[in-house]
Amino acid sequence: MKMMKEQKEERIKMVEVVQELNNIKEKAMKDEVFNFISKIDDIVDEEEILPHLRRLMAEDGVNFNCVNSRGFTPLLLLCQSKHSRYECIKELITQNAADVNHQDNEGNNALFWLVKNSHKNLMDVIHLLIEKGINVNHVDKNGNNVLAHLLSNYSESDLVQIMKALIDKGVDVKHKNLRDENIFFHLVCNNSQKDQIVDIIEMLSQFEIDVNCTNEKNENILFPLFSKYYQDNILDIAKVFLLGHELSEKKINTEGANLLFSLVKNKFLKNRIVEIIQFLVDHGIDVQHIDNNGENILFYLVSTYNENNIAEIIKLLITYEIDVNLVNNEGHNILFHLMGFSDFHSPENIFKITKVLTAHNIDLKIRDKEGNNLLLWLANYYKKENIVDIMKLLVESGIKVNQIDIKGENVLFCLIRNKNSSKYVINIIKLLMENGFKINYMDKKGETILFRLLNSYSEDNVLEVIQILIEMGIRVNERNQDGEIAIFYLLRNRQLPPTIVFDIIELLTEKKSDVNCIAKDGDNFLFRLLSEYSKENIIDIIKLLIEKQINVKLINKGENVIFRLISKYSGENIIDIIRLFIDNGCKADHVDKYGEGTLFHLIDHYAKKKKIVEVLQYLIEKNANTKHVDKDGDNILFRLITNYSEDNIVDILPILIKKGADVEHRDVNGSGLLFRLVDRYSGRKMIEVAQILIDNNINLKQENVKGDSILFYLVSQNNSSQQVPITHFIDLIIQNTSQDVVEKTDEDGNNVLFRLIDRYSGNDIIDIINVLCKKIDVNQCNNMEENILFKLASCNRDNVEEIVQTLIKKKINVNQRNLNNKNPIDCFKESYTKDDLNKIVQLLEL
């Protein structure tokens, strides 16, 4: 409890406690009131409600002016009810002093909510509210007063009586809302007052309300009348305004639209729209009027009206000499505008409108900003099933069938992108060809429609479309700017099933498509096939191409087809394909312009690593050269160790050696395979590879150009990351080589232990010392009569104590003196600090 807090400043005062309790009680009572109001909403008979209401009102502390999240009080909710609540409202106002002027979050007070509903006793409630002081001239957030709400929503026959009562009580009958609209604007939107509306207009006119009032859009009362009113007496009302009050039918709103533009918004008038247009024309409306967008009523009609009689309306407007060739601010005429709203219209309406407009000489030469004429636009965007009929209508009306857009594309180029038109492509091609279409047109890239079709068209009828193009005279060997013919583009089409690809290639080759065409990059169709196609039926396609005399011996930039296959293909049947190539004259021992043979290419580029052994064996069987040396002086074993890191290297290596690859080969630097293994191998099988080389009699005495043996080279590696298993490697070497190799010294008489201490930084140095000492005398001295303790003293290593301990265990002579008559302790004193030196000296003296 806050009152019982130990710290005085944290305690609250009694008055605050009382306030908090009152707040809790007030919230509970508020919840009870609103729960009660919500529960009674569906009860029709007020007599059932009143006893409960009175009981609630009698409770102590109940506040009937409480407000919910929407700003409603209980009084507003009762006024909003769909059932009459006169007695409840009366009880609440007279007995509980409910605030009659409270308004909700939208600015609606009790009067507003009452007149939105048609309740019995409405007049009584209004009088009661007025008697209790409600502000009859209150306006909501939009500036509407009670008359505006009444005229917009009320549907009962006593509307005039209620209006008069409100006006008598001082409601401002001439009031305008925030949109500058007076009550006439609200009246003409009320379709439930058909029988009274003319009388109401006349009654309101007595108050000198401005009939010529215009709203913020510069619209007079006729605009909402024709856009929202739909009763059969609409023309009678219009006559009252036009004749009785001389309202102008020529008014133009801020968008530049006249009454005709508003009229076509009103779909409820579809059966009378022709009659109303005639009426407005008879009263002087300007049919030719153009709005701010440069559009006449035809444009507005097709963008807002989609009833079945739209074509008849257009015919009527044409009889009034409307300009069918008007071009709007976007450069579109009415047909372009119609097609832009094609999703809004039925196919039948689009056809009928097009037929009407073409029959009245609409300009078909017009083009949009992308350079499309209507035919191109249809090909690009039209989604409905009557595209052929509309295109035929346009073609018969003289539209240019060979029009090119700004990208250099013709109608067929556009059409094959439009997936909705795929089933109509053949009929459209026939239609175009019958009317002078140039089937072999080439775009800016030198591509014909056949290129585009093969590149991206994947519909079920693709074969039929290709066939019809061929029948219509398409040239299958036309070259693009890259020197390719159309069949090359087929391989880019990832959506076509493999069987269809085969059928298309078969069809095109039957029609003499030149598969031996050489593109500018040097590829023929076979090279491109191997680069871009990886489906399972590639071998069937290759067989077909060979049958069609494709050149399998072609060399492109030094590559033959086997090289291209190895670098690009990852299918399981690669050996069958290689066999097919070799059987037809391709050589397995080919060398490319970089001096690399087939096996080199296989090691470097073949992606299917698990299958590489099988491919390798087959290529060797077919005379791939295992003894080939590349321009850098590497043989296949060097290449394998340098570039191949998969575990199955241990399977590949014996095969190559058995088939003649030289394990004693040296690179251009004079280093042998073991040196390359240490230096460049990145796989996990280093020791296994070394063992294979040893098993195949590699010379362990070999030295590099610096005169280092493999042991010297191994311990010279900076192996801080432990990537090379040095310890195991050294152990393997010393177990398989002669003593003289292990004990070899450099020109200063230093053996491998000296080199180890001097160069090696790996954490496994102790393990290596232990391995080397199996065959090397730890007391072997160099030309200065120094053992390795002297070398250790000069190196200042971090783990010197551990190394000293290891060497002492190996019985190293700690009293050895060099030619300068110094012992190891003397040398350590010259190199190490006092703290480190004490520990080392202590070890040596012990």
ZAMARGU-4260 file (C-alpha; in steps of 0.2 Angstrom, whole numbers, plus 5000, padded with zeros to 4 digits):
<rodrens>
0) 5000/5000/5000 | 5006/5017/4995 | 5001/5024/5012 | 5012/5012/5021 | 5028/5015/5012
5) 5043/5017/5024 | 5050/5032/5015 | 5039/5047/5019 | 5041/5054/5001 | 5034/5038/4994
10) 5017/5039/5004 | 5002/5047/4997 | 4989/5058/5006 | 4972/5053/5012 | 4964/5065/5000
15) 4973/5056/4985 | 4967/5039/4992 | 4949/5046/4992 | 4951/5053/4974 | 4958/5036/4968
20) 4944/5026/4975 | 4931/5039/4967 | 4940/5036/4951 | 4938/5018/4952 | 4920/5019/4957
25) 4916/5032/4943 | 4924/5020/4930 | 4913/5006/4936 | 4897/5016/4935 | 4902/5022/4918
30) 4904/5004/4912 | 4887/5000/4919 | 4879/5014/4910 | 4886/5010/4893 | 4883/4991/4895
35) 4865/4995/4899 | 4863/5006/4884 | 4871/4993/4872 | 4860/4979/4879 | 4843/4988/4876
40) 4847/4993/4858 | 4837/4979/4850 | 4822/4981/4862 | 4808/4989/4852 | 4795/4993/4866
45) 4801/5007/4877 | 4790/5001/4892 | 4802/4987/4894 | 4817/4998/4896 | 4810/5013/4907
50) 4810/5003/4924 | 4828/4998/4922 | 4833/5015/4916 | 4825/5023/4932 | 4833/5011/4943
55) 4850/5015/4936 | 4847/5033/4937 | 4842/5032/4955 | 4859/5024/4960 | 4871/5035/4969
60) 4885/5043/4959 | 4878/5038/4942 | 4884/5051/4929 | 4873/5051/4913 | 4885/5064/4905
65) 4899/5051/4904 | 4908/5049/4887 | 4914/5034/4878 | 4929/5033/4866 | 4919/5039/4851
70) 4913/5054/4861 | 4895/5048/4864 | 4885/5051/4879 | 4870/5040/4884 | 4859/5053/4877
75) 4868/5053/4860 | 4867/5034/4860 | 4848/5034/4863 | 4846/5047/4849 | 4856/5036/4837
80) 4845/5021/4841 | 4835/5012/4827 | 4820/5012/4838 | 4810/5027/4845 | 4817/5032/4862
85) 4806/5047/4866 | 4802/5042/4884 | 4819/5037/4888 | 4826/5053/4881 | 4813/5063/4890
90) 4817/5054/4907 | 4836/5057/4905 | 4834/5075/4901 | 4821/5080/4914 | 4826/5069/4928
95) 4845/5068/4926 | 4849/5084/4918 | 4858/5076/4903 | 4869/5088/4893 | 4858/5091/4877
100) 4872/5101/4868 | 4886/5088/4870 | 4893/5082/4853 | 4903/5067/4848 | 4920/5066/4840
105) 4913/5070/4823 | 4903/5085/4829 | 4886/5077/4829 | 4874/5083/4843 | 4858/5075/4848
110) 4847/5083/4835 | 4859/5077/4821 | 4857/5059/4826 | 4838/5061/4828 | 4835/5067/4810
115) 4846/5054/4803 | 4833/5041/4808 | 4814/5041/4805 | 4806/5038/4822 | 4789/5041/4828
120) 4788/5055/4840 | 4802/5064/4831 | 4794/5081/4832 | 4791/5078/4851 | 4809/5074/4854
125) 4815/5089/4844 | 4803/5101/4854 | 4809/5093/4870 | 4828/5096/4865 | 4824/5114/4860
130) 4815/5117/4876 | 4830/5111/4885 | 4841/5123/4876 | 4849/5113/4862 | 4859/5124/4850
135) 4848/5123/4834 | 4862/5131/4824 | 4876/5119/4829 | 4887/5113/4815 | 4897/5097/4813
140) 4915/5096/4808 | 4911/5098/4790 | 4900/5113/4793 | 4883/5105/4791 | 4869/5111/4802
145) 4853/5101/4807 | 4844/5105/4791 | 4858/5098/4780 | 4857/5082/4790 | 4838/5081/4789
150) 4837/5084/4770 | 4851/5072/4766 | 4844/5057/4777 | 4826/5059/4782 | 4813/5048/4772
155) 4797/5051/4780 | 4782/5062/4774 | 4783/5074/4788 | 4799/5081/4782 | 4792/5098/4778
160) 4783/5099/4795 | 4800/5096/4804 | 4809/5108/4792 | 4796/5122/4796 | 4797/5118/4815
165) 4816/5120/4815 | 4816/5135/4804 | 4803/5143/4816 | 4815/5139/4831 | 4829/5149/4822
170) 4839/5137/4812 | 4848/5147/4799 | 4840/5141/4783 | 4853/5150/4772 | 4868/5142/4780
175) 4882/5135/4770 | 4894/5121/4775 | 4913/5121/4773 | 4911/5116/4755 | 4901/5131/4752
180) 4885/5121/4749 | 4868/5127/4755 | 4853/5115/4759 | 4848/5113/4741 | 4864/5103/4738
185) 4858/5091/4752 | 4840/5090/4746 | 4844/5084/4728 | 4854/5070/4735 | 4839/5063/4745
190) 4831/5050/4734 | 4818/5045/4747 | 4809/5062/4745 | 4803/5060/4727 | 4785/5065/4730
195) 4790/5081/4740 | 4806/5087/4733 | 4798/5100/4720 | 4787/5107/4734 | 4801/5108/4746
200) 4811/5118/4733 | 4797/5130/4731 | 4795/5131/4750 | 4813/5135/4752 | 4813/5147/4739
205) 4802/5158/4749 | 4816/5161/4761 | 4827/5168/4747 | 4840/5155/4748 | 4852/5157/4734
210) 4847/5144/4721 | 4862/5149/4710 | 4874/5145/4725 | 4890/5136/4719 | 4901/5125/4730
215) 4920/5125/4732 | 4922/5116/4716 | 4911/5129/4707 | 4897/5117/4705 | 4879/5123/4706
220) 4864/5112/4712 | 4862/5103/4695 | 4879/5094/4697 | 4874/5084/4712 | 4856/5082/4705
225) 4863/5073/4689 | 4877/5064/4698 | 4867/5057/4713 | 4848/5058/4711 | 4840/5044/4701
230) 4821/5045/4703 | 4810/5047/4688 | 4806/5065/4691 | 4824/5071/4689 | 4819/5081/4674
235) 4805/5089/4682 | 4817/5094/4696 | 4829/5100/4683 | 4816/5110/4674 | 4811/5119/4691
240) 4829/5125/4693 | 4832/5128/4674 | 4816/5137/4670 | 4809/5142/4687 | 4825/5149/4694
245) 4835/5152/4678 | 4849/5141/4684 | 4863/5139/4671 | 4866/5123/4663 | 4883/5129/4656
250) 4891/5130/4673 | 4909/5123/4673 | 4917/5116/4689 | 4935/5118/4694 | 4940/5102/4685
255) 4934/5110/4669 | 4919/5098/4668 | 4901/5102/4664 | 4885/5094/4668 | 4887/5080/4656
260) 4903/5074/4665 | 4893/5073/4681 | 4878/5064/4673 | 4889/5049/4667 | 4894/5045/4685
265) 4876/5041/4689 | 4874/5023/4684 | 4856/5022/4691 | 4851/5033/4677 | 4857/5021/4663
270) 4840/5018/4656 | 4836/5037/4655 | 4854/5044/4651 | 4850/5046/4632 | 4834/5055/4636
275) 4843/5066/4649 | 4857/5070/4637 | 4844/5076/4624 | 4836/5086/4637 | 4852/5095/4642
280) 4857/5098/4624 | 4840/5105/4621 | 4843/5117/4635 | 4860/5122/4628 | 4873/5111/4635
285) 4890/5111/4626 | 4893/5093/4620 | 4910/5099/4613 | 4916/5105/4630 | 4934/5100/4635
290) 4939/5099/4653 | 4956/5103/4661 | 4964/5086/4655 | 4960/5091/4637 | 4946/5078/4637
295) 4928/5079/4631 | 4913/5069/4637 | 4918/5054/4627 | 4934/5051/4638 | 4924/5054/4654
300) 4911/5042/4648 | 4922/5027/4644 | 4932/5030/4661 | 4916/5030/4672 | 4902/5022/4663
305) 4902/5003/4658 | 4883/4999/4655 | 4878/4990/4640 | 4871/5005/4631 | 4887/5015/4631
310) 4889/5012/4612 | 4872/5020/4609 | 4876/5035/4620 | 4892/5037/4610 | 4882/5036/4594
315) 4870/5050/4601 | 4885/5061/4605 | 4892/5059/4588 | 4875/5065/4581 | 4879/5080/4590
320) 4895/5082/4581 | 4907/5078/4596 | 4925/5077/4590 | 4930/5059/4590 | 4948/5063/4586
325) 4951/5074/4601 | 4968/5071/4608 | 4970/5073/4627 | 4984/5080/4637 | 4993/5063/4637
330) 4992/5062/4618 | 4978/5049/4618 | 4962/5049/4608 | 4946/5041/4614 | 4951/5024/4607
335) 4967/5024/4617 | 4958/5030/4632 | 4945/5016/4630 | 4959/5003/4629 | 4967/5010/4645
340) 4950/5006/4653 | 4948/4989/4645 | 4948/4980/4662 | 4933/4991/4666 | 4923/4986/4651
345) 4915/4970/4644 | 4923/4963/4628 | 4907/4966/4619 | 4906/4984/4624 | 4924/4987/4619
350) 4921/4979/4602 | 4904/4989/4599 | 4913/5006/4604 | 4928/5002/4593 | 4916/4998/4579
355) 4906/5014/4581 | 4922/5025/4582 | 4930/5017/4567 | 4914/5019/4557 | 4915/5038/4561
360) 4933/5039/4555 | 4943/5040/4571 | 4961/5043/4567 | 4971/5027/4568 | 4988/5035/4564
365) 4989/5042/4582 | 5003/5035/4593 | 5006/5036/4611 | 5022/5042/4620 | 5030/5024/4618
370) 5027/5025/4599 | 5012/5012/4600 | 4998/5014/4588 | 4982/5005/4594 | 4987/4988/4586
375) 5004/4989/4596 | 4994/4994/4612 | 4982/4979/4610 | 4997/4967/4607 | 5006/4974/4623
380) 4992/4975/4635 | 4975/4969/4630 | 4969/4954/4640 | 4952/4950/4634 | 4947/4935/4622
385) 4941/4946/4608 | 4958/4953/4603 | 4957/4945/4586 | 4940/4953/4582 | 4946/4970/4588
390) 4962/4969/4578 | 4953/4964/4563 | 4941/4978/4565 | 4956/4990/4566 | 4965/4982/4551
395) 4950/4983/4540 | 4949/5001/4545 | 4966/5005/4539 | 4978/5004/4554 | 4996/5002/4550
400) 5001/4984/4553 | 5020/4987/4551 | 5020/5001/4564 | 5036/5001/4575 | 5037/5008/4593
405) 5051/5018/4600 | 5061/5002/4605 | 5060/4996/4587 | 5047/4982/4590 | 5033/4978/4579
410) 5016/4971/4584 | 5021/4952/4585 | 5036/4957/4596 | 5024/4964/4608 | 5011/4951/4606
415) 5022/4936/4612 | 5025/4945/4628 | 5006/4946/4632 | 5003/4929/4640 | 4984/4933/4639
420) 4985/4932/4620 | 4994/4916/4617 | 4980/4906/4611 | 4976/4919/4598 | 4994/4922/4591
425) 4991/4910/4576 | 4975/4919/4570 | 4983/4936/4573 | 4999/4931/4563 | 4987/4925/4548
430) 4977/4941/4550 | 4993/4952/4549 | 5000/4942/4534 | 4984/4944/4524 | 4986/4963/4526
435) 5004/4966/4521 | 5014/4962/4537 | 5033/4961/4535 | 5037/4944/4544 | 5056/4946/4542
440) 5057/4963/4550 | 5073/4965/4561 | 5074/4976/4576 | 5089/4986/4582 | 5098/4971/4588
445) 5095/4962/4571 | 5082/4950/4579 | 5067/4944/4570 | 5051/4938/4578 | 5058/4920/4577
450) 5072/4926/4589 | 5060/4933/4601 | 5048/4919/4601 | 5062/4906/4604 | 5069/4916/4618
455) 5054/4919/4629 | 5038/4911/4622 | 5033/4895/4632 | 5015/4892/4629 | 5008/4875/4624
460) 5006/4881/4605 | 5024/4886/4603 | 5027/4873/4589 | 5012/4878/4580 | 5017/4896/4581
465) 5034/4892/4574 | 5027/4881/4560 | 5015/4895/4555 | 5029/4908/4555 | 5039/4896/4543
470) 5024/4894/4532 | 5023/4913/4531 | 5041/4914/4525 | 5051/4918/4541 | 5070/4916/4537
475) 5077/4904/4550 | 5095/4909/4546 | 5094/4928/4548 | 5109/4934/4559 | 5108/4946/4573
480) 5121/4959/4577 | 5131/4945/4587 | 5131/4934/4572 | 5118/4922/4580 | 5104/4914/4571
485) 5087/4912/4579 | 5090/4894/4585 | 5103/4900/4597 | 5090/4909/4607 | 5080/4893/4610
490) 5093/4888/4623 | 5089/4904/4633 | 5071/4899/4636 | 5071/4890/4653 | 5052/4887/4653
495) 5051/4875/4639 | 5050/4856/4643 | 5065/4846/4636 | 5054/4837/4624 | 5048/4853/4616
500) 5065/4860/4614 | 5070/4844/4605 | 5055/4845/4594 | 5059/4863/4590 | 5077/4860/4585
505) 5071/4845/4574 | 5058/4857/4566 | 5071/4871/4563 | 5085/4859/4557 | 5072/4851/4545
510) 5069/4869/4538 | 5088/4871/4535 | 5092/4881/4551 | 5111/4882/4550 | 5118/4873/4566
515) 5136/4876/4559 | 5133/4895/4559 | 5147/4903/4569 | 5143/4917/4580 | 5154/4932/4583
520) 5160/4924/4599 | 5166/4908/4589 | 5152/4897/4595 | 5142/4886/4584 | 5125/4879/4590
525) 5134/4864/4598 | 5145/4874/4609 | 5131/4885/4614 | 5120/4870/4618 | 5134/4864/4630
530) 5135/4881/4638 | 5117/4884/4641 | 5107/4868/4641 | 5108/4855/4655 | 5092/4845/4653
535) 5092/4826/4653 | 5089/4825/4635 | 5104/4834/4629 | 5112/4818/4622 | 5096/4816/4611
540) 5099/4834/4604 | 5117/4831/4601 | 5113/4815/4591 | 5101/4825/4581 | 5114/4838/4578
545) 5127/4826/4573 | 5114/4818/4561 | 5112/4835/4554 | 5131/4836/4551 | 5136/4848/4565
550) 5154/4851/4566 | 5160/4842/4582 | 5178/4846/4578 | 5176/4864/4579 | 5189/4873/4589
555) 5184/4890/4597 | 5197/4900/4606 | 5207/4884/4608 | 5193/4874/4616 | 5185/4859/4608
560) 5168/4853/4612 | 5175/4841/4626 | 5183/4856/4635 | 5166/4866/4634 | 5156/4851/4640
565) 5168/4848/4655 | 5167/4866/4660 | 5148/4869/4658 | 5139/4852/4660 | 5135/4843/4676
570) 5123/4830/4670 | 5125/4811/4674 | 5127/4806/4656 | 5143/4816/4652 | 5153/4800/4648
575) 5140/4795/4635 | 5141/4813/4627 | 5160/4812/4627 | 5160/4795/4619 | 5148/4802/4606
580) 5160/4816/4602 | 5175/4805/4601 | 5166/4793/4590 | 5163/4807/4578 | 5181/4813/4577
585) 5184/4824/4593 | 5201/4821/4601 | 5203/4817/4619 | 5221/4823/4619 | 5217/4841/4613
590) 5228/4855/4620 | 5220/4873/4621 | 5228/4889/4617 | 5235/4890/4635 | 5244/4874/4633
595) 5232/4864/4644 | 5226/4847/4640 | 5210/4839/4642 | 5214/4831/4659 | 5220/4848/4666
600) 5203/4856/4660 | 5194/4841/4669 | 5203/4844/4685 | 5201/4863/4685 | 5183/4865/4679
605) 5172/4849/4680 | 5159/4852/4693 | 5153/4834/4696 | 5167/4830/4708 | 5160/4813/4713
610) 5160/4807/4695 | 5177/4814/4690 | 5186/4798/4693 | 5175/4789/4680 | 5177/4803/4667
615) 5195/4803/4670 | 5197/4785/4667 | 5187/4786/4651 | 5197/4800/4644 | 5213/4792/4648
620) 5206/4776/4639 | 5203/4787/4624 | 5221/4793/4624 | 5220/4809/4635 | 5239/4813/4638
625) 5244/4810/4656 | 5262/4816/4652 | 5257/4833/4646 | 5266/4848/4653 | 5257/4865/4653
630) 5265/4882/4649 | 5270/4885/4667 | 5280/4869/4667 | 5267/4859/4678 | 5262/4841/4674
635) 5245/4834/4678 | 5250/4829/4695 | 5256/4846/4700 | 5239/4853/4693 | 5229/4841/4703
640) 5238/4845/4719 | 5237/4863/4716 | 5219/4865/4711 | 5210/4850/4717 | 5204/4849/4735
645) 5191/4835/4735 | 5194/4819/4746 | 5193/4808/4730 | 5210/4815/4725 | 5217/4799/4733
650) 5207/4789/4720 | 5213/4800/4705 | 5232/4801/4710 | 5235/4782/4708 | 5226/4782/4691
655) 5237/4796/4684 | 5253/4789/4690 | 5249/4771/4684 | 5245/4779/4667 | 5261/4787/4666
660) 5261/4804/4675 | 5278/4807/4681 | 5280/4808/4700 | 5298/4815/4698 | 5293/4830/4687
665) 5300/4847/4693 | 5291/4863/4690 | 5300/4878/4683 | 5307/4883/4700 | 5315/4865/4701
670) 5304/4860/4715 | 5296/4842/4715 | 5278/4837/4720 | 5281/4835/4738 | 5286/4854/4739
675) 5270/4858/4729 | 5260/4847/4741 | 5266/4857/4756 | 5265/4874/4747 | 5248/4873/4738
680) 5237/4859/4743 | 5221/4865/4752 | 5212/4848/4755 | 5210/4837/4769 | 5220/4822/4762
685) 5238/4829/4763 | 5246/4814/4772 | 5237/4801/4761 | 5243/4810/4745 | 5261/4810/4752
690) 5259/4792/4756 | 5253/4788/4738 | 5268/4798/4731 | 5280/4788/4743 | 5272/4772/4738
695) 5275/4776/4720 | 5294/4779/4723 | 5295/4798/4723 | 5313/4803/4727 | 5313/4809/4745
700) 5331/4815/4742 | 5325/4829/4730 | 5329/4847/4734 | 5322/4864/4729 | 5333/4877/4720
705) 5338/4884/4737 | 5345/4867/4741 | 5332/4863/4754 | 5327/4845/4757 | 5308/4842/4760
710) 5311/4840/4778 | 5320/4857/4779 | 5306/4864/4768 | 5292/4857/4780 | 5300/4865/4796
715) 5302/4882/4787 | 5283/4884/4785 | 5274/4896/4796 | 5261/4884/4802 | 5253/4894/4816
720) 5235/4890/4809 | 5240/4871/4809 | 5233/4870/4791 | 5247/4858/4786 | 5249/4842/4797
725) 5268/4845/4798 | 5271/4832/4812 | 5263/4818/4803 | 5271/4823/4787 | 5289/4823/4794
730) 5285/4807/4803 | 5280/4799/4786 | 5296/4806/4778 | 5308/4800/4790 | 5300/4782/4791
735) 5302/4781/4772 | 5319/4788/4769 | 5337/4785/4772 | 5347/4791/4787 | 5358/4803/4776
740) 5342/4812/4771 | 5337/4814/4789 | 5354/4820/4795 | 5357/4831/4780 | 5365/4848/4785
745) 5366/4865/4776 | 5382/4874/4772 | 5384/4880/4790 | 5382/4862/4796 | 5365/4865/4803
750) 5353/4850/4802 | 5334/4850/4801 | 5333/4853/4820 | 5342/4869/4819 | 5331/4875/4805
755) 5315/4870/4815 | 5321/4880/4830 | 5325/4895/4819 | 5310/4896/4807 | 5295/4886/4814
760) 5282/4895/4824 | 5268/4882/4825 | 5261/4876/4842 | 5266/4858/4838 | 5285/4861/4839
765) 5288/4849/4853 | 5279/4835/4844 | 5290/4838/4829 | 5306/4838/4840 | 5301/4821/4847
770) 5298/4814/4830 | 5315/4821/4822 | 5324/4815/4837 | 5319/4797/4833 | 5333/4797/4819
775) 5343/4813/4823 | 5356/4814/4837 | 5351/4829/4848 | 5369/4833/4851 | 5374/4834/4833
780) 5384/4851/4831 | 5386/4863/4817 | 5402/4870/4810 | 5403/4881/4825 | 5403/4866/4837
785) 5386/4872/4843 | 5371/4861/4847 | 5353/4866/4845 | 5353/4874/4863 | 5365/4888/4855
790) 5352/4891/4841 | 5338/4891/4854 | 5347/4904/4864 | 5348/4916/4849 | 5330/4914/4844
795) 5321/4922/4859 | 5306/4911/4857 | 5290/4911/4868 | 5290/4893/4873 | 5309/4892/4876
800) 5307/4884/4893 | 5296/4870/4887 | 5309/4866/4872 | 5324/4867/4884 | 5315/4854/4895
805) 5311/4843/4880 | 5330/4844/4875 | 5336/4840/4892 | 5325/4824/4892 | 5333/4820/4876
810) 5350/4821/4885 | 5357/4836/4876 | 5374/4842/4882 | 5371/4857/4892 | 5390/4860/4894
815) 5394/4860/4875 | 5406/4874/4871 | 5407/4882/4854 | 5423/4888/4845 | 5421/4904/4855
820) 5422/4894/4871 | 5405/4899/4876 | 5392/4887/4883 | 5373/4888/4880 | 5371/4897/4897
825) 5383/4911/4891 | 5372/4913/4875 | 5356/4913/4884 | 5363/4927/4896 | 5366/4937/4880
830) 5348/4936/4873 | 5336/4934/4887 | 5330/4946/4901 | 5334/4942/4919 | 5317/4934/4924
835) 5316/4922/4909 | 5335/4919/4911 | 5334/4913/4929 | 5321/4900/4924 | 5332/4894/4909
840) 5348/4894/4919 | 5340/4884/4933 | 5334/4871/4921 | 5351/4870/4912 | 5360/4869/4929
845) 5349/4855/4935
</rodrens>
